Amino acid sequence: MTETFSSLQMQAAELVSEQGRQLLAPTSLVIDRPGCYRISSAAGAGLSQVLKLMAGLVHPTTGSVRWGEKRVDDESFHRNARDRLAFSYVQRTGGLLANHSILTNTILPLVYHGWFSEKQALEMGQGYLQELGFIDEKDKLPAWSSAKACKLGLVLRSLIACPQYLILDEPFHGLHPEAAESLLKVIERHQSEKGLCVVILGTDDSRWDAKLRTKKIRLQNARFEMLFENGKGE
């Protein structure tokens, strides 16, 4: 993880789908302070693709998305594992390796990049699973696991690498309120202790706005509206 906080800058970034539909009009905005930001939209507005754009997983049709001086969609950025993993995107569903258990899916970044021994990573992963109350599913494959375990496993796989930016698409999908509360506590701990600076939630679920002191954004007519205090997209 990069040690110092760098701003996320969308510079006249536009996103057009393969079918030619404009999902985001040319937009310039800067996230230059830590915090939680919730982006809501109507169904079918293309929010998932816009979140991927912010995470550097989708190339803008025009313009750029930068993290400090680096383009998050640039090949050279992808080559630096610690920089790349400073941005974590969690999709709505799926995304776990089918032939790996929930636990080994969770610790995959630590083992793959050699940052911890397998024993250390397993101990760390089990601690998270215990904290979130699904340690009993640690050895199950995703196909045989509950929706809760699959969703939490996805989020933990991103959190365990200690990112600066965490971008979550429908983070509470499939979770009971108790599980969501436990997840929020883990996120808050990463904010206070492990360098998590920015959390971006793609959801209409407003239950946690007060707890997370969320700044609210609306994606409507391919534009951001009702943005946070330090500016809005053009």
C-alpha positions, 0 to 999 in steps of 0.5 A: 500500500502506498504510504501517503494519501493521493487524490482521485482525479477524474479529468473530463472522463467520459464513458460510453458503452460498447452499444454506444450508450453514454453512461457518464458525460465528460466529468471532472471531479476530485476526491481529495480528502478521506471519507465515505461517498455513496453513489446512487442511481436508477436501475440500468443507469450503468453505475457498476461500469462507472464504479469500475471506471473509478477503480481503473478497471474500465478505460474512459472513452475520453479523458482520464482517471488519475491517482495522484500523478498516476493514471489508474487505467495505465498499464504501468500502474497495473505492473506495480502490485502495491499501487494496484492493490491500493485500489480495491473494487468489489463487484456485486456478485460472483468473483470468487475462484470456484475451486478455492475455499472461502478462506483461501479466496480471502487470503489470495492477495497475501499469498499470491504476492508473497507478502506473508507466509501461507501460515501467517495469511491463514491465521489472518484470514481466519481472524477476519472470518471469526470476527464476521461470524462465518468461520464455520464456512471457511472450508466450503467452496463458493458453490456450497457457501451461503450468499453471506459468506460469498459476499463477505469473502469478496469484501475481505479479499479486497480489505486484507491487502489494506487498500487506500480506496475501497469501491463497493458495488452493492456492499450489503447485498445478501447480508442481514443487518447484523452481518452488515453491522459487523462488516462496517466495524471492520471497515471502520477499523481499517479506516482508523488503523490500516490506512483506508482513506476513501470508501465509495459505496454504489448503492441506494441503501442509506441505512448507514449514512449517519454512521459512516458520515456519508457524502451523497452523490447521484448518478442521473442522466449520465451526470453526477449530481448532489455531490460533496462539499468540495465540488461537483462534476461538470 
